[in-house]
C-alpha cells in the first residue's frame, strides 16, 4: 500500500466528517451501503496524490 499523500486541513476535515458518517451508518446494521462515502474519501485522496505529484514535478 502506498503512503498517503499530505492532506490540507480542509481535506482532513472532510475525511473526518465522511468517516463519522460511515460510522453512523454502520450502527444501522451490516447491510447498509457505504460505497458512496468510501468513493468520496477515495476521490479526496486521489486529488491529494495528484497535487503532491504535481508539486514534486514542479520542484525539479
Buried (B, 14 or more C-beta within 10 A) or exposed (E): EEEEBEBEEEBEEBBEEBEEBBEEBEEEEEEEEBEEBEEBBEEBBEEBBEBBEEEEEEEE
